[in-house]
């Protein structure tokens, strides 16, 4: 998996087994990945405010399903608004 940043404080459900997922989500969307931890409401690296969304992912500990979310970025702030859940 390599180096990534973590997004804490996200709660969703597995689309396959419906287990509540509260694990850290990971992202490789930021230019510099230093194993930083971010949460909704945090200011995130968004050079020139070019990003409007952030792709994050995790695996369900119950069934192993890969779960991907798209979180919204408002200016430089990570919001809790989820724009899509993918399997």
Rosetta silent file (secondary structure, phi, psi, omega in degrees, C-alpha in Angstrom):
SEQUENCE: XXXXXXXXXXXXXXXXXXXXXXXXXXXXXXXXXXXXXXXXXXXXXXXXXXXXXXXXXXXXXXXXXXXXXXXXXXXXXXXXXXXXXXX
SCORE:     score description
SCORE:     0.000 S_00000001
   1 L     0.000  -31.162  176.355    0.000    0.000    0.000 S_00000001
   2 L    78.557 -155.741 -178.623    2.925    2.384    0.537 S_00000001
   3 L   -88.262  141.956 -179.688    2.688    5.846    2.065 S_00000001
   4 L  -154.640  167.927  171.216   -0.704    7.490    2.500 S_00000001
   5 E  -103.337  153.359 -179.291   -2.515   10.024    4.675 S_00000001
   6 E  -106.064  144.217  174.304   -5.270    8.993    7.093 S_00000001
   7 E  -117.139  115.421 -179.382   -8.726   10.475    7.436 S_00000001
   8 E   -97.090  164.797  171.633  -10.221    9.949   10.907 S_00000001
   9 L    79.009   17.626  177.602  -13.758   10.519   12.123 S_00000001
  10 L  -102.874  131.282  176.615  -15.630    9.049    9.147 S_00000001
  11 L  -124.875  128.530  176.386  -18.474    6.635    9.838 S_00000001
  12 E  -151.000 -174.393 -179.035  -20.274    4.723    7.114 S_00000001
  13 E  -123.407  146.166  176.681  -21.552    1.210    6.463 S_00000001
  14 L   -66.315  129.743  179.347  -20.189   -1.596    4.318 S_00000001
  15 L   -67.817  -20.305 -178.409  -22.347   -1.939    1.189 S_00000001
  16 L   -89.058  -57.151 -173.711  -21.988   -5.748    1.287 S_00000001
  17 L  -105.827   -3.843  177.510  -22.440   -6.831    4.935 S_00000001
  18 L    65.742   19.364  175.086  -23.722   -3.525    6.388 S_00000001
  19 L   -68.958  140.488  176.579  -21.126   -3.503    9.194 S_00000001
  20 E   -70.431  125.451 -178.669  -20.567   -0.037   10.649 S_00000001
  21 E  -104.306  118.753  177.621  -17.153    1.181    9.485 S_00000001
  22 L  -125.647    8.958  179.797  -15.305    3.546   11.815 S_00000001
  23 L   -67.812  163.011  173.553  -11.757    2.587   10.829 S_00000001
  24 L   -62.108  138.464  171.142   -9.322    5.138    9.445 S_00000001
  25 E   -96.858  151.277 -178.504   -9.799    5.795    5.781 S_00000001
  26 E  -112.459  154.457  175.108   -6.691    6.269    3.621 S_00000001
  27 E  -146.144  148.208  172.799   -5.968    8.642    0.756 S_00000001
  28 L  -120.444   20.394 -174.823   -3.183    9.223   -1.734 S_00000001
  29 L   -79.940  -18.285 -179.451   -4.817   12.333   -3.209 S_00000001
  30 L   -84.885  147.692 -177.840   -2.539   14.898   -1.563 S_00000001
  31 L   -58.805  -48.270  179.109    0.697   15.913   -3.292 S_00000001
  32 L  -106.557  117.236  178.927    2.847   15.280   -0.190 S_00000001
  33 L  -106.221  114.814 -178.217    1.962   12.158    1.775 S_00000001
  34 L  -125.927   29.900 -177.318    3.593   12.075    5.200 S_00000001
  35 L    58.880   34.062  177.074    1.242    9.736    7.094 S_00000001
  36 L   -73.324  153.886  176.036   -0.670   12.799    8.324 S_00000001
  37 E  -112.416  130.517  177.738   -4.026   12.406   10.056 S_00000001
  38 E  -128.342  158.116  176.565   -6.940   14.653    9.097 S_00000001
  39 E  -139.380  160.703  176.240  -10.579   14.767   10.185 S_00000001
  40 L   -53.571  135.846 -176.936  -13.650   16.603    8.907 S_00000001
  41 L    98.435  -15.661  178.933  -13.283   20.282    9.757 S_00000001
  42 L   -79.122  151.291  171.180   -9.488   20.236    9.373 S_00000001
  43 E   -79.669  128.622 -177.411   -7.626   22.430    6.924 S_00000001
  44 L  -115.534  157.140  178.594   -6.070   20.165    4.302 S_00000001
  45 L   -65.889  112.794 -177.704   -3.300   20.801    1.750 S_00000001
  46 L  -139.746   75.129 -176.746   -5.167   22.187   -1.228 S_00000001
  47 H   -54.581  126.124  178.337   -2.731   24.165   -3.354 S_00000001
  48 H    57.347   19.488  178.577   -4.502   26.946   -5.198 S_00000001
  49 H    52.068   43.202 -177.592   -7.791   25.382   -4.085 S_00000001
  50 L   -83.244  -25.220 -179.506   -7.750   23.067   -7.063 S_00000001
  51 L   -90.608  137.012  174.667   -9.320   20.070   -5.298 S_00000001
  52 L  -115.342   -8.861  178.670  -13.044   19.963   -4.601 S_00000001
  53 E  -148.031  165.352 -176.932  -13.179   16.349   -3.471 S_00000001
  54 E  -137.786  122.761  177.517  -10.996   13.727   -1.840 S_00000001
  55 E   -85.418  126.366  179.082  -11.062    9.994   -2.593 S_00000001
  56 E  -128.758  155.073 -176.522  -10.664    7.854    0.537 S_00000001
  57 E  -149.660  158.204  174.352  -10.761    4.099    0.991 S_00000001
  58 E  -156.652  177.531  174.151  -10.689    1.299    3.540 S_00000001
  59 E  -120.566  141.605  177.961  -11.510   -2.417    3.761 S_00000001
  60 L   -70.311  125.698  179.511  -14.337   -3.896    5.772 S_00000001
  61 L   -70.693  -17.455 -178.433  -12.859   -5.963    8.649 S_00000001
  62 L   -83.056  -51.508 -174.188  -15.897   -8.261    8.554 S_00000001
  63 L  -116.553   -6.898  178.302  -16.123   -9.297    4.881 S_00000001
  64 L    82.450    4.855 -178.905  -12.982   -7.740    3.337 S_00000001
  65 L   -64.135  135.485  174.280  -14.900   -5.541    0.901 S_00000001
  66 E   -77.965  123.206 -177.565  -12.951   -2.572   -0.495 S_00000001
  67 E  -118.634  125.970 -178.814  -14.967    0.569    0.317 S_00000001
  68 E  -120.709  134.287  177.734  -14.259    3.875   -1.411 S_00000001
  69 E  -123.397  159.376  173.527  -15.810    7.247   -0.528 S_00000001
  70 E  -121.768  110.653  178.822  -15.539   10.690   -2.039 S_00000001
  71 E   -94.415  152.100 -177.828  -15.428   13.465    0.596 S_00000001
  72 E   -92.942  146.527  174.151  -15.951   17.093   -0.284 S_00000001
  73 E  -116.105  124.829  178.977  -13.409   19.888    0.229 S_00000001
  74 E  -106.906  100.864 -174.018  -14.808   23.388    0.789 S_00000001
  75 L    70.638 -106.657  175.084  -11.973   25.815    0.033 S_00000001
  76 L  -114.746    6.139 -174.514   -9.227   24.296    2.192 S_00000001
  77 E  -104.826  130.528  175.796  -11.515   22.560    4.705 S_00000001
  78 E   -76.374  125.905  179.530  -12.382   18.868    4.606 S_00000001
  79 E  -103.198  166.363  179.889  -16.121   18.432    5.082 S_00000001
  80 E   -87.974   -5.731 -178.608  -18.047   15.391    6.258 S_00000001
  81 E   -64.661  125.618  178.755  -20.311   15.484    3.239 S_00000001
  82 E  -102.077  125.459 -177.656  -19.981   12.236    1.291 S_00000001
  83 E   -90.787  -23.850  177.455  -20.684   12.538   -2.395 S_00000001
  84 E  -163.651  153.745  173.801  -20.616    8.833   -3.276 S_00000001
  85 E  -122.022  127.271 -178.541  -19.989    5.357   -1.917 S_00000001
  86 E  -118.488  150.791  172.930  -18.454    2.824   -4.260 S_00000001
  87 L   -94.925    0.000    0.000  -17.950   -0.898   -4.048 S_00000001
